[in-house]
């Protein structure tokens, strides 16, 4: 039984895979460890053929994606320690020796490489990634989950088998890197960092700056919708309520101010609903939801919300009917009732938003068997 399993996700890495495997095997020999190398391959070139000729075990994931490659590798890995590393030689396989030494000391469960604490060679990382994207996303992750690391998206990391079995890893894309750190932080795993060097890759990069960045951010929003959506939504909703109520109660014809207030109400309300949607999805998906989300997602709570906003819809309908009756009484001519018409529209939109949002969340809970009688 191997002591270490090295998993390498590849897609058309024929240029580098042989050297990557050779260096990894040398690192195992220098440490006196029995190691296996698993290549999770989705290539259209000869990457798998080359890797197999150098002694690697080839895995063919059923789904494309960075995370799916590792998830397929985890199923086949037999070692007590699992190392994750890209196959494009942007990381030196010998760097895993320091990581494994830390894991084998028994003091840590997960060790992550830090390119920002180490050395990033010229041309290895786009300037936008190095100075803005990666530091910003890592800062957000640390603030939300108290991970305390400097490089959340480093592709070289090592973990013990018991620690890996504690994590509920499901993401199939690039957000897998964030998910692993978030899960580890949530489960209070002992995390260490090792400064490493990051080298320019050979061939075309497979990273997509804004798409990948959004996927990481979106995943963090699933875990923590409150700071992203709930708090800003409450603020916008409050400001919209103050403006709308103030203008309407004054009875002064300020159509533009009323429209602006109504728009803020609708936007704030939609942000609150989006926070609930994220929370509901996270709950169904098996992620860690916030206490607020779990409380509001109970079936009886949703029934109360629907009742409340049906009242709003009814109030909007009453105002709308009054406008129509006044219009009819005037012979359907010119009518100075913009205030009531706008308020009717605002209340109706808010009510409709909440009704359909509640139906959506109820369906999610029903599909997951969480509704109670």
C-alpha positions as CSV (number, residue, x, y, z in Angstrom):
1,X,0.0,0.0,0.0
2,X,1.5,3.4,-1.0
3,X,2.2,5.9,1.7
4,X,1.6,8.9,-0.6
5,X,-0.8,9.5,-3.5
6,X,0.0,12.3,-5.9
7,X,-3.0,13.4,-8.0
8,X,-2.2,15.3,-11.2
9,X,-5.2,16.7,-13.2
10,X,-4.2,17.1,-16.9
11,X,-5.6,18.3,-20.1
12,X,-3.1,18.3,-23.0
13,X,0.1,18.4,-21.0
14,X,2.2,16.2,-23.3
15,X,5.0,18.7,-23.2
16,X,5.5,18.5,-19.4
17,X,3.9,15.4,-17.9
18,X,7.0,13.1,-18.3
19,X,9.3,15.6,-16.5
20,X,6.6,16.2,-13.9
21,X,6.3,12.5,-13.1
22,X,10.1,12.0,-13.1
23,X,10.6,14.8,-10.5
24,X,7.8,13.5,-8.4
25,X,9.3,10.0,-8.4
26,X,12.7,11.4,-7.4
27,X,11.1,13.3,-4.5
28,X,9.5,10.1,-3.3
29,X,12.9,8.3,-3.5
30,X,14.7,11.1,-1.6
31,X,12.2,10.9,1.2
32,X,12.2,7.1,1.2
33,X,8.5,6.9,0.6
34,X,6.4,4.5,-1.4
35,X,4.3,6.8,-3.6
36,X,1.8,6.4,-6.4
37,X,1.1,8.9,-9.1
38,X,-2.5,9.2,-10.4
39,X,-3.0,11.3,-13.6
40,X,-6.7,12.3,-13.9
41,X,-6.6,13.0,-17.6
42,X,-9.1,14.7,-20.0
43,X,-6.6,15.2,-22.8
44,X,-7.0,15.0,-26.6
45,X,-3.2,14.6,-27.1
46,X,-0.8,11.9,-25.9
47,X,-0.6,13.0,-22.2
48,X,-2.2,9.8,-20.9
49,X,0.0,7.5,-23.1
50,X,3.2,9.3,-21.9
51,X,2.1,9.3,-18.3
52,X,1.4,5.6,-18.4
53,X,4.7,4.8,-19.9
54,X,6.4,6.5,-16.9
55,X,4.5,4.5,-14.4
56,X,1.5,6.7,-13.6
57,X,-2.0,5.3,-13.0
58,X,-4.4,6.9,-15.5
59,X,-7.9,8.0,-14.4
60,X,-10.5,9.2,-16.9
61,X,-13.0,11.5,-15.1
62,X,-16.5,11.1,-16.3
63,X,-16.9,14.9,-16.2
64,X,-14.6,17.7,-17.3
65,X,-13.4,20.3,-14.8
66,X,-10.5,20.9,-12.4
67,X,-12.5,19.8,-9.4
68,X,-14.0,16.8,-11.1
69,X,-10.5,15.6,-11.9
70,X,-9.5,15.7,-8.2
71,X,-12.8,14.1,-7.1
72,X,-12.2,11.2,-9.4
73,X,-8.6,10.9,-8.2
74,X,-9.7,10.8,-4.5
75,X,-11.7,7.7,-5.2
76,X,-8.7,5.9,-6.5
77,X,-6.0,7.2,-4.2
78,X,-4.7,4.7,-1.6
79,X,-2.1,6.7,0.3
80,X,-2.2,8.0,3.8
81,X,-1.2,11.4,2.5
82,X,-2.7,12.9,-0.7
83,X,-0.8,15.5,-2.7
84,X,-2.6,17.7,-5.3
85,X,-0.4,19.3,-8.0
86,X,-0.9,20.6,-11.5
87,X,0.9,18.8,-14.3
88,X,2.3,21.8,-16.2
89,X,5.5,22.2,-14.2
90,X,4.4,25.6,-12.8
91,X,5.1,23.9,-9.5
92,X,8.3,22.0,-8.7
93,X,7.3,18.5,-7.5
94,X,10.2,18.5,-5.1
95,X,8.3,21.2,-3.1
96,X,6.0,18.6,-1.8
97,X,8.7,17.2,0.4
98,X,8.4,20.1,2.9
99,X,4.6,19.7,2.9
100,X,4.7,15.9,3.5
101,X,7.3,16.4,6.4
102,X,4.8,18.8,8.1
103,X,1.9,16.4,7.7
104,X,4.0,13.4,8.9
105,X,4.9,15.4,12.0
106,X,1.3,15.0,13.1
107,X,1.0,18.8,13.8
108,X,-1.1,19.6,10.6
109,X,-3.9,18.2,8.6
110,X,-3.6,20.4,5.5
111,X,-0.5,22.1,4.0
112,X,-0.9,24.6,1.2
113,X,1.8,26.2,-0.9
114,X,2.1,29.9,-0.9
115,X,3.3,31.5,-4.1
116,X,2.9,35.0,-2.6
117,X,5.2,34.2,0.3
118,X,7.7,32.4,-2.0
119,X,8.8,33.5,-5.4
120,X,6.7,34.1,-8.6
121,X,9.1,34.0,-11.5
122,X,8.6,36.6,-14.3
123,X,5.9,35.6,-16.7
124,X,4.5,32.9,-14.4
125,X,1.4,34.8,-13.2
126,X,-0.5,37.6,-14.9
127,X,0.0,40.9,-13.1
128,X,-3.8,41.2,-12.6
129,X,-3.8,37.8,-10.8
130,X,-0.7,38.5,-8.7
131,X,-1.5,41.9,-7.4
132,X,-5.3,42.2,-7.5
133,X,-7.3,39.0,-8.2
134,X,-5.6,36.4,-6.0
135,X,-4.9,38.7,-3.0
136,X,-8.4,40.1,-3.1
137,X,-10.2,36.8,-3.3
138,X,-7.8,35.4,-0.6
139,X,-8.6,38.4,1.7
140,X,-12.3,37.9,1.2
141,X,-12.0,34.2,2.0
142,X,-10.0,34.9,5.2
143,X,-12.4,37.6,6.4
144,X,-15.4,35.3,5.9
145,X,-14.0,32.0,7.0
146,X,-10.9,32.9,9.2
147,X,-8.6,30.6,7.2
148,X,-5.5,32.7,7.9
149,X,-3.7,31.9,4.7
150,X,-1.9,34.0,2.1
151,X,-2.6,32.1,-1.2
152,X,-6.0,30.4,-1.2
153,X,-5.8,29.3,-4.9
154,X,-2.4,27.7,-4.9
155,X,-2.5,24.4,-6.9
156,X,0.0,22.6,-4.8
157,X,-1.3,21.3,-1.5
158,X,-1.2,18.1,0.6
159,X,-3.7,16.6,3.1
160,X,-4.0,13.6,5.3
161,X,-6.5,10.9,4.5
162,X,-8.5,11.4,7.7
163,X,-8.7,15.1,7.1
164,X,-9.8,14.6,3.4
165,X,-12.6,12.3,4.5
166,X,-13.9,15.0,6.8
167,X,-14.4,17.4,3.9
168,X,-17.5,17.5,1.8
169,X,-15.9,18.4,-1.5
170,X,-18.3,18.6,-4.4
171,X,-17.3,21.4,-6.8
172,X,-16.3,20.3,-10.3
173,X,-14.7,23.6,-11.5
174,X,-11.9,25.9,-10.5
175,X,-13.8,26.9,-7.3
176,X,-12.7,23.5,-5.9
177,X,-9.6,25.3,-4.6
178,X,-11.7,27.7,-2.6
179,X,-14.1,24.9,-1.4
180,X,-11.2,22.9,0.0
181,X,-9.9,25.8,2.1
182,X,-13.4,26.8,3.2
183,X,-14.3,23.3,4.3
184,X,-11.0,22.9,6.1
185,X,-11.5,26.2,7.9
186,X,-15.1,25.4,8.9
187,X,-14.0,22.0,10.3
188,X,-11.2,23.6,12.2
189,X,-8.5,21.6,10.5
190,X,-4.9,22.5,11.3
191,X,-3.6,24.4,8.3
192,X,0.0,25.3,7.5
193,X,1.6,27.1,4.5
194,X,4.9,26.5,2.8
195,X,6.6,29.2,0.6
196,X,7.1,27.8,-2.9
197,X,8.2,29.0,-6.3
198,X,5.9,29.5,-9.2
199,X,7.2,29.0,-12.7
200,X,6.0,30.0,-16.2
201,X,4.0,27.2,-17.8
202,X,4.8,25.8,-21.2
203,X,1.9,26.1,-23.7
204,X,-1.3,28.1,-23.5
205,X,-2.8,28.8,-20.1
206,X,-6.2,27.3,-19.4
207,X,-7.1,29.9,-16.8
208,X,-9.9,32.4,-17.5
209,X,-9.3,35.4,-15.3
210,X,-12.8,36.9,-14.8
211,X,-14.7,33.6,-15.2
212,X,-12.6,31.7,-12.7
213,X,-12.6,34.7,-10.3
214,X,-16.4,34.9,-10.5
215,X,-16.7,31.2,-9.8
216,X,-14.6,31.6,-6.6
217,X,-16.6,34.6,-5.5
218,X,-19.9,33.0,-6.3
219,X,-19.0,29.9,-4.3
220,X,-18.1,32.1,-1.3
221,X,-21.5,33.8,-1.6
222,X,-23.1,30.3,-1.4
223,X,-21.5,29.8,2.0
224,X,-21.9,33.3,3.3
225,X,-24.8,35.2,1.6
226,X,-25.3,37.6,4.5
227,X,-22.3,40.0,3.9
228,X,-22.7,39.9,0.1
229,X,-26.5,40.2,-0.2
230,X,-28.5,40.3,3.0
231,X,-26.8,43.3,4.7
232,X,-26.5,45.5,1.5
233,X,-30.1,44.5,0.6
234,X,-31.4,45.6,4.0
235,X,-29.6,48.9,3.6
236,X,-31.0,49.6,0.1
237,X,-34.4,48.4,1.2
238,X,-34.4,50.8,4.2
239,X,-33.3,53.8,2.2
240,X,-35.9,53.0,-0.4
241,X,-38.6,52.8,2.2
242,X,-37.6,56.1,3.8
243,X,-37.6,57.9,0.5
244,X,-40.8,56.3,-0.8
245,X,-42.8,56.7,2.4
246,X,-41.6,60.2,3.0
247,X,-42.5,61.4,-0.5
248,X,-45.9,59.6,-0.5
249,X,-47.0,60.8,3.0
250,X,-46.1,64.4,2.1
251,X,-48.7,64.3,-0.6
252,X,-46.4,66.4,-2.8
253,X,-46.1,65.5,-6.5
254,X,-42.5,64.2,-6.7
255,X,-42.8,61.5,-9.3
256,X,-39.1,61.1,-9.9
257,X,-38.3,60.8,-6.2
258,X,-41.1,58.2,-5.8
259,X,-39.8,56.2,-8.7
260,X,-36.3,56.2,-7.3
261,X,-37.5,55.1,-3.9
262,X,-39.6,52.4,-5.5
263,X,-36.6,51.2,-7.6
264,X,-34.5,51.0,-4.4
265,X,-37.2,49.0,-2.7
266,X,-37.4,46.5,-5.5
267,X,-33.6,46.2,-5.7
268,X,-33.2,45.8,-2.0
269,X,-36.0,43.3,-1.8
270,X,-34.5,41.3,-4.7
271,X,-31.1,41.2,-2.9
272,X,-32.8,39.9,0.2
273,X,-34.5,37.2,-1.8
274,X,-31.3,36.3,-3.5
275,X,-29.6,35.8,-0.1
276,X,-32.4,33.4,0.8
277,X,-32.0,31.6,-2.5
278,X,-28.3,31.2,-1.9
279,X,-29.0,30.0,1.6
280,X,-31.6,27.5,0.4
281,X,-29.4,26.1,-2.4
282,X,-26.5,25.8,0.1
283,X,-28.7,23.9,2.5
284,X,-29.9,21.5,-0.3
285,X,-26.4,21.2,-1.7
286,X,-25.1,20.2,1.7
287,X,-23.0,23.3,2.4
288,X,-22.8,25.2,5.7
289,X,-25.7,27.7,5.7
290,X,-26.1,30.7,8.0
291,X,-28.3,30.5,11.0
292,X,-30.5,33.3,9.5
293,X,-31.0,31.3,6.3
294,X,-31.8,28.1,8.1
295,X,-34.4,29.9,10.3
296,X,-36.1,31.7,7.4
297,X,-36.1,28.6,5.2
298,X,-38.4,26.6,7.4
299,X,-41.7,25.8,5.7
300,X,-43.9,27.6,8.3
301,X,-41.7,30.7,8.1
302,X,-42.1,30.7,4.4
303,X,-45.9,30.5,4.8
304,X,-45.8,33.6,7.0
305,X,-43.8,35.5,4.5
306,X,-46.1,34.6,1.7
307,X,-49.0,35.8,3.8
308,X,-47.3,39.1,4.6
309,X,-46.6,39.9,1.0
310,X,-50.0,38.8,-0.2
311,X,-51.2,41.6,2.0
312,X,-48.8,43.9,0.2
313,X,-50.1,42.7,-3.1
314,X,-53.7,43.3,-1.9
315,X,-52.8,46.8,-0.8
316,X,-51.3,47.5,-4.3
317,X,-54.4,46.1,-5.9
318,X,-56.6,48.4,-3.8
319,X,-54.6,51.4,-4.8
320,X,-54.7,50.3,-8.4
321,X,-58.4,49.8,-8.3
322,X,-58.9,53.3,-6.8
323,X,-56.8,54.8,-9.7
324,X,-58.9,52.9,-12.3
325,X,-62.2,54.0,-10.7
326,X,-61.0,57.6,-10.6
327,X,-60.0,57.3,-14.2
328,X,-63.3,55.8,-15.2
329,X,-65.2,58.5,-13.3
330,X,-63.3,61.2,-15.3
331,X,-64.3,59.6,-18.5
332,X,-60.9,58.0,-19.0
333,X,-59.4,61.4,-19.8
334,X,-56.4,63.1,-18.2
335,X,-55.9,61.9,-14.6
336,X,-53.5,63.3,-11.9
337,X,-53.0,60.1,-9.9
338,X,-49.4,59.3,-10.6
339,X,-48.5,58.9,-6.9
340,X,-51.1,56.2,-6.2
341,X,-50.4,54.5,-9.5
342,X,-46.7,54.3,-8.7
343,X,-47.3,53.0,-5.2
344,X,-49.7,50.4,-6.5
345,X,-47.0,49.2,-8.9
346,X,-44.3,49.1,-6.2
347,X,-46.4,47.2,-3.8
348,X,-47.6,44.7,-6.5
349,X,-44.0,44.1,-7.7
350,X,-42.8,43.5,-4.1
351,X,-45.6,41.1,-3.5
352,X,-45.1,39.2,-6.7
353,X,-41.3,39.0,-6.0
354,X,-41.9,37.4,-2.6
355,X,-44.6,35.0,-3.7
356,X,-42.6,33.5,-6.5
357,X,-39.4,33.5,-4.3
358,X,-41.3,31.6,-1.6
359,X,-42.6,29.1,-4.1
360,X,-39.0,28.6,-5.4
361,X,-37.6,28.0,-2.0
362,X,-40.5,25.7,-1.0
363,X,-39.8,23.6,-4.1
364,X,-36.1,23.4,-3.1
365,X,-37.0,22.3,0.4
366,X,-39.7,19.9,-0.9
367,X,-37.2,18.3,-3.3
368,X,-34.8,17.8,-0.4
369,X,-37.5,16.4,2.0
370,X,-37.1,19.3,4.5
371,X,-40.7,20.5,4.6
372,X,-42.7,19.4,7.6
373,X,-46.3,19.2,8.3
